[in-house]
């Protein structure tokens, strides 16, 4: 039955594309794709009628669901029941016949859990603009691929499918991504901190409030040697948002926008939940909530943010990085080596994080390293550990449910549904 519904919604989604002819902007990467999606949506939403992928609906079911409508809330709250699928089919058929109010632009994430995933998606829903954010040295989901090059090969299918009049928007700072320019017929736009990037980011720094606590970030985006815009984004940290802004600027320019309009849009952007969001914590502490998911590259970027801000004490609460296959031990030890001596307290959550603690113990007192099997077991003890004015980073793979720890230590747990990831009924019951 599930296979039948999947085939029907796939056919309907392709019919929608045929009838309404939206511009499809597809995004992939092992780090930063959701933030890039949010930034692109923020830039375009006042310029065009836009719909974007919600949550992680980025697979062979999620992509057509997004094409057919905004089904994310019901999908996550109630789950894909028979009633849900019948409702999708009936509403989609009705809208296909009678609706004249379809989005001009679809901003879609294309995920790759296994080899062939992106190739299948591009065959069914070919993009006009493909954005590749980052691959990294050890990408997430690599346990299903032979090696990092194999991951990059799969991701490159997003640009291989493009035609001469399409666009490939590539992160120039990542060599594996930049190499994709040789694998497509499309016009190339690059973004990044590298000087030769077509859309270049410079002057990146944190911004602080009157109490010297982190408030957000500011940077410049350049197009050519003369034109540039200053960008300030409050509520979030990290170079990942700057990179996402570079990708979004590239897309905006391709779509016909100017830098002034792009600046206004990005300055109003509220970064996605669970991606280096700044939250108030108990005991006047500050939380850096990066609980959505994790990979080695994303964790290094998170730690860069933690290290770059002054605080009385710095606490890193890190959960397992999952789906790394044979790279699991090496990746966790490397993160531990990076942390050692740069934080006051390290809290490791999950069985794999013991390797992270081992790496850190070479450069910091083992008494300041704590181990817990799960986030449930960790959260009460962490309340006791936190002191006045601590700066606390929380990060881990989705399966580690690190948002449960943040709920325990945030100043406003009553607002958790508005501030934290995975707050749908489906997730809260799991």
C-alpha positions as CSV (number, residue, x, y, z in Angstrom):
1,X,0.0,0.0,0.0
2,X,2.8,2.4,0.9
3,X,4.5,1.7,-2.4
4,X,1.3,2.4,-4.3
5,X,0.8,5.8,-2.6
6,X,4.4,6.7,-3.2
7,X,4.1,6.0,-6.9
8,X,0.8,8.0,-7.1
9,X,2.2,11.1,-5.3
10,X,5.3,10.9,-7.5
11,X,3.2,10.9,-10.7
12,X,1.1,13.8,-9.3
13,X,4.2,15.8,-8.4
14,X,5.6,15.4,-11.9
15,X,2.3,16.5,-13.3
16,X,2.3,19.6,-11.1
17,X,5.7,20.5,-12.4
18,X,4.5,20.0,-16.0
19,X,1.4,22.1,-15.4
20,X,2.7,25.0,-13.2
21,X,6.3,25.1,-14.4
22,X,7.9,26.4,-11.2
23,X,11.6,27.3,-11.1
24,X,13.2,24.5,-9.0
25,X,16.1,25.4,-6.7
26,X,17.6,22.2,-5.3
27,X,20.1,22.1,-2.4
28,X,22.3,19.3,-1.2
29,X,25.4,19.0,1.0
30,X,26.5,17.2,4.2
31,X,26.6,20.4,6.2
32,X,24.6,23.6,5.9
33,X,21.9,22.7,3.4
34,X,19.0,23.5,5.7
35,X,20.5,26.9,6.7
36,X,21.1,27.6,3.0
37,X,17.5,26.6,2.2
38,X,16.2,29.0,4.9
39,X,18.5,31.8,3.6
40,X,17.4,31.3,0.0
41,X,13.8,31.3,1.0
42,X,14.3,34.5,3.1
43,X,15.9,36.3,0.1
44,X,13.2,35.2,-2.4
45,X,10.0,35.2,-0.4
46,X,9.2,39.0,-1.0
47,X,10.3,38.8,-4.6
48,X,8.5,35.7,-5.8
49,X,5.8,33.3,-4.5
50,X,8.0,30.6,-2.9
51,X,7.5,27.3,-1.2
52,X,10.4,25.5,0.5
53,X,11.1,22.1,2.1
54,X,9.9,21.9,5.7
55,X,11.7,19.8,8.3
56,X,13.8,17.1,6.6
57,X,11.3,16.2,3.9
58,X,14.2,15.7,1.4
59,X,13.7,12.1,0.2
60,X,11.6,10.3,-2.4
61,X,8.5,10.9,-0.3
62,X,9.3,14.3,1.2
63,X,10.2,16.0,-2.1
64,X,7.0,15.2,-3.9
65,X,5.0,16.0,-0.8
66,X,6.5,19.5,-0.8
67,X,5.8,19.9,-4.5
68,X,2.2,19.0,-3.9
69,X,1.6,21.3,-1.0
70,X,2.5,22.3,2.5
71,X,1.9,19.0,4.2
72,X,4.8,19.1,6.7
73,X,2.9,20.0,9.9
74,X,0.3,17.2,9.5
75,X,3.0,14.8,8.3
76,X,5.1,15.4,11.5
77,X,2.2,15.6,13.9
78,X,0.1,12.7,12.9
79,X,2.4,10.5,10.8
80,X,1.7,9.1,7.3
81,X,-1.5,7.2,8.0
82,X,-3.9,5.9,5.4
83,X,-6.2,8.8,6.1
84,X,-3.3,11.2,5.6
85,X,-2.4,9.7,2.2
86,X,-6.0,9.7,1.0
87,X,-6.3,13.4,2.0
88,X,-3.0,14.2,0.1
89,X,-4.3,12.5,-3.0
90,X,-7.8,14.1,-2.9
91,X,-6.5,17.6,-2.2
92,X,-3.7,17.3,-4.8
93,X,-6.1,16.2,-7.5
94,X,-8.5,19.0,-6.8
95,X,-5.7,21.6,-6.8
96,X,-4.2,20.3,-10.0
97,X,-7.5,20.9,-11.8
98,X,-8.7,24.1,-10.2
99,X,-5.8,26.0,-8.6
100,X,-4.2,29.0,-10.2
101,X,-2.2,30.0,-7.2
102,X,0.8,27.7,-7.3
103,X,4.3,28.9,-6.2
104,X,6.6,30.4,-8.9
105,X,9.6,28.9,-7.1
106,X,10.2,25.7,-5.2
107,X,13.3,25.6,-2.8
108,X,13.9,21.9,-2.2
109,X,16.4,19.9,-0.2
110,X,17.7,16.8,-2.0
111,X,19.0,14.3,0.6
112,X,21.3,11.3,0.0
113,X,21.3,8.5,2.6
114,X,22.4,5.9,0.1
115,X,24.1,5.8,-3.4
116,X,21.6,6.6,-6.1
117,X,19.2,8.8,-4.0
118,X,20.0,12.1,-5.6
119,X,20.2,10.7,-9.1
120,X,16.7,9.3,-8.7
121,X,15.4,12.7,-7.4
122,X,16.9,14.7,-10.2
123,X,15.5,12.3,-12.9
124,X,12.0,12.9,-11.5
125,X,12.3,16.5,-10.4
126,X,15.1,18.2,-12.4
127,X,16.3,21.5,-10.9
128,X,17.0,24.7,-12.7
129,X,19.4,26.0,-10.0
130,X,21.5,23.5,-8.0
131,X,23.2,24.6,-4.8
132,X,25.9,22.4,-3.1
133,X,26.9,23.6,0.3
134,X,29.7,21.4,1.7
135,X,31.0,17.8,1.7
136,X,33.8,17.9,4.4
137,X,36.6,15.5,5.1
138,X,34.3,12.9,6.8
139,X,30.6,13.5,5.7
140,X,27.5,12.3,7.5
141,X,25.9,9.1,6.1
142,X,29.3,7.9,4.9
143,X,28.6,4.4,6.3
144,X,26.5,3.8,3.2
145,X,29.3,4.9,0.8
146,X,32.8,3.5,0.1
147,X,34.6,6.8,0.9
148,X,34.3,10.6,0.9
149,X,34.9,10.7,-2.9
150,X,32.0,8.4,-3.3
151,X,29.8,10.8,-1.3
152,X,30.9,13.7,-3.5
153,X,30.2,11.6,-6.6
154,X,26.6,11.1,-5.4
155,X,26.1,14.7,-4.5
156,X,27.5,15.8,-7.9
157,X,24.4,14.3,-9.6
158,X,22.7,17.5,-8.5
159,X,24.8,19.4,-11.0
160,X,25.3,16.7,-13.7
161,X,21.6,16.9,-14.6
162,X,21.7,20.6,-15.4
163,X,21.4,22.0,-18.9
164,X,23.4,24.9,-20.5
165,X,20.9,27.6,-19.4
166,X,20.8,26.3,-15.8
167,X,23.0,27.3,-12.9
168,X,25.3,25.5,-10.5
169,X,26.0,27.4,-7.2
170,X,29.0,25.9,-5.6
171,X,30.9,26.5,-2.3
172,X,34.4,27.5,-3.4
173,X,35.9,26.8,0.1
174,X,35.2,23.1,-0.2
175,X,37.5,21.4,-2.8
176,X,35.2,18.5,-3.4
177,X,32.3,20.8,-4.1
178,X,34.3,23.2,-6.3
179,X,35.5,20.2,-8.4
180,X,31.8,19.7,-9.4
181,X,32.2,22.7,-11.8
182,X,33.9,20.2,-14.2
183,X,30.9,17.8,-14.1
184,X,28.2,20.1,-15.4
185,X,27.1,22.0,-18.5
186,X,25.5,24.7,-16.4
187,X,26.7,28.2,-15.7
188,X,28.8,28.3,-12.6
189,X,28.5,30.7,-9.6
190,X,30.8,30.2,-6.6
191,X,30.5,31.6,-3.1
192,X,32.7,31.5,0.0
193,X,35.4,33.1,2.0
194,X,38.0,32.4,-0.7
195,X,39.1,35.6,-2.5
196,X,38.4,34.2,-5.9
197,X,34.8,33.4,-5.1
198,X,32.3,35.1,-7.4
199,X,30.2,36.0,-4.3
200,X,32.8,36.6,-1.6
201,X,32.3,36.8,2.2
202,X,34.7,38.9,4.3
203,X,34.9,40.6,7.7
204,X,33.1,37.9,9.6
205,X,32.8,38.5,13.3
206,X,30.5,37.9,16.3
207,X,28.3,40.8,17.6
208,X,27.8,41.2,21.4
209,X,25.1,42.9,23.4
210,X,25.7,45.5,26.2
211,X,26.5,42.7,28.7
212,X,29.2,41.3,26.3
213,X,27.0,38.2,25.6
214,X,26.7,36.9,22.0
215,X,23.9,38.6,20.0
216,X,24.6,37.4,16.5
217,X,27.0,37.9,13.6
218,X,28.0,40.5,11.0
219,X,30.0,40.2,7.8
220,X,30.2,41.6,4.2
221,X,29.2,40.0,1.0
222,X,31.0,41.2,-2.2
223,X,29.9,40.8,-5.8
224,X,32.9,41.9,-7.9
225,X,35.7,44.2,-6.8
226,X,33.5,47.2,-6.0
227,X,30.0,46.2,-5.0
228,X,29.4,44.8,-1.5
229,X,26.7,44.8,1.3
230,X,27.1,44.6,5.0
231,X,25.0,42.0,6.7
232,X,23.9,41.7,10.4
233,X,22.0,38.6,11.6
234,X,20.8,38.4,15.2
235,X,19.9,35.3,17.2
236,X,22.4,32.9,15.5
237,X,26.1,32.2,15.3
238,X,28.6,30.6,13.0
239,X,30.3,30.9,9.6
240,X,27.6,28.5,8.3
241,X,25.1,31.3,8.2
242,X,27.5,33.5,6.4
243,X,28.1,30.8,3.8
244,X,24.4,30.2,3.5
245,X,24.0,33.9,2.9
246,X,26.6,33.7,0.2
247,X,24.6,30.9,-1.5
248,X,21.4,32.9,-1.1
249,X,22.9,36.0,-2.5
250,X,24.1,34.0,-5.6
251,X,20.6,32.7,-6.1
252,X,19.0,36.1,-5.6
253,X,21.3,37.7,-8.2
254,X,20.6,34.8,-10.7
255,X,16.9,35.4,-10.2
256,X,17.3,39.1,-11.0
257,X,17.4,40.7,-7.5
258,X,19.9,43.5,-6.6
259,X,22.3,43.6,-3.6
260,X,20.2,46.2,-1.7
261,X,17.1,44.0,-1.7
262,X,19.1,40.9,-0.8
263,X,20.7,42.9,2.2
264,X,17.2,43.8,3.5
265,X,16.0,40.2,3.2
266,X,19.0,38.6,4.9
267,X,19.0,41.2,7.8
268,X,15.5,40.1,8.6
269,X,16.3,36.4,8.5
270,X,15.7,34.3,11.6
271,X,18.1,31.3,11.4
272,X,16.6,27.8,11.6
273,X,16.0,26.2,15.0
274,X,18.7,24.0,16.4
275,X,21.4,25.5,14.2
276,X,23.7,27.6,16.4
277,X,20.8,29.5,17.8
278,X,21.4,31.7,20.9
279,X,19.1,30.9,23.8
280,X,19.0,32.2,27.4
281,X,19.8,29.5,29.9
282,X,19.4,28.8,33.6
283,X,21.6,30.8,36.1
284,X,22.0,33.6,33.5
285,X,23.9,31.2,31.2
286,X,23.9,31.4,27.4
287,X,23.2,28.4,25.3
288,X,24.4,27.8,21.8
289,X,21.7,25.4,20.5
290,X,23.2,23.4,17.6
291,X,21.1,20.3,18.4
292,X,19.5,19.6,15.1
293,X,22.1,17.2,13.8
294,X,25.8,16.6,13.7
295,X,28.8,15.6,11.5
296,X,32.5,16.2,11.9
297,X,32.5,19.3,9.7
298,X,29.5,20.8,11.4
299,X,30.9,20.1,14.8
300,X,34.2,21.9,14.0
301,X,32.2,24.9,12.8
302,X,30.2,24.9,16.1
303,X,33.3,24.7,18.2
304,X,34.8,27.6,16.2
305,X,31.9,29.7,17.4
306,X,32.3,28.5,21.0
307,X,36.0,29.2,21.0
308,X,35.6,32.7,19.4
309,X,33.5,34.1,22.3
310,X,34.8,35.2,25.7
311,X,33.1,33.7,28.7
312,X,33.8,32.9,32.4
313,X,33.5,29.2,31.6
314,X,32.9,27.3,28.4
315,X,31.0,24.0,28.4
316,X,30.7,21.7,25.4
317,X,27.9,19.1,25.6
318,X,28.5,16.8,22.6
319,X,26.5,13.8,21.6
320,X,27.5,11.0,19.3
321,X,28.0,11.7,15.6
322,X,26.1,8.9,13.9
323,X,26.3,7.2,10.5
324,X,30.1,7.6,10.1
325,X,30.8,3.9,9.6
326,X,34.5,3.0,9.8
327,X,35.4,6.7,10.5
328,X,33.5,6.7,13.8
329,X,36.5,6.4,16.2
330,X,38.8,8.6,14.1
331,X,36.2,11.4,13.8
332,X,35.3,11.5,17.5
333,X,39.0,11.4,18.5
334,X,39.7,14.3,16.2
335,X,37.0,16.4,17.7
336,X,38.3,15.6,21.1
337,X,41.8,16.7,20.1
338,X,40.3,20.0,18.9
339,X,38.5,20.6,22.1
340,X,41.3,19.7,24.6
341,X,42.4,22.7,26.5
342,X,39.9,25.1,24.9
343,X,36.8,24.4,27.1
344,X,36.4,24.2,30.9
345,X,33.9,21.3,30.9
346,X,33.3,18.6,28.4
347,X,30.1,16.5,28.6
348,X,30.0,13.5,26.3
349,X,26.6,11.9,25.6
350,X,26.3,8.5,23.9
351,X,28.5,5.3,23.7
352,X,30.6,6.7,20.7
353,X,31.4,9.9,22.5
354,X,33.8,8.1,24.8
355,X,36.3,8.3,21.9
356,X,35.8,12.1,21.9
357,X,36.6,12.2,25.6
358,X,39.7,10.1,25.0
359,X,41.0,12.7,22.5
360,X,40.3,15.6,24.8
361,X,41.8,13.9,27.9
362,X,45.3,14.4,26.4
363,X,45.0,18.1,27.0
364,X,42.5,18.7,29.8
365,X,41.9,17.3,33.3
366,X,39.8,14.1,33.1
367,X,37.9,15.3,36.2
368,X,36.3,18.0,33.9
369,X,35.1,15.3,31.4
370,X,31.7,13.7,32.1
371,X,30.2,10.7,30.3
372,X,26.5,9.8,29.9
373,X,24.9,7.1,27.8
374,X,21.8,9.1,26.8
375,X,20.5,12.7,26.9
376,X,17.8,11.6,29.4
377,X,20.5,10.5,31.8
378,X,22.6,13.6,31.2
379,X,20.1,16.4,31.6
380,X,19.7,16.5,35.4
381,X,23.4,16.4,36.1
382,X,24.1,19.1,33.6
383,X,21.7,21.4,35.5
384,X,24.0,21.0,38.6
385,X,27.2,21.6,36.6
386,X,26.1,24.9,35.0
387,X,27.1,28.0,36.8
388,X,26.4,31.7,36.5
389,X,27.3,33.2,33.1
390,X,28.5,30.0,31.6
391,X,28.6,29.7,27.8
392,X,27.1,26.3,26.8
393,X,27.3,24.6,23.4
394,X,24.9,21.7,22.8
395,X,25.4,19.5,19.7
396,X,24.8,15.9,18.6
397,X,23.3,13.8,15.9
398,X,19.5,13.8,15.5
399,X,19.2,10.3,17.1
400,X,20.8,11.5,20.3
401,X,17.9,13.9,21.0
402,X,20.1,16.7,22.4
403,X,17.1,19.1,22.4
404,X,16.0,17.2,25.6
405,X,19.1,18.6,27.4
406,X,18.4,22.1,26.1
407,X,14.8,21.9,27.4
408,X,16.2,21.1,30.8
409,X,18.7,24.0,31.0
410,X,16.9,26.8,29.0
411,X,15.5,29.8,30.8
412,X,12.1,29.6,29.1
413,X,11.1,25.9,28.8
414,X,7.5,27.0,28.4
415,X,8.4,28.4,25.0
416,X,10.2,25.2,23.8
417,X,7.8,24.6,20.9
418,X,8.8,27.9,19.4
419,X,12.5,27.7,20.2
420,X,13.6,24.0,19.9
421,X,13.7,21.4,17.1
422,X,11.7,18.2,17.2
423,X,8.7,19.5,19.0
424,X,6.0,17.8,16.9
425,X,3.7,15.3,18.6
426,X,5.4,12.5,16.6
427,X,8.8,13.4,18.0
428,X,7.6,14.1,21.5
429,X,6.2,10.6,21.8
430,X,9.4,8.9,20.6
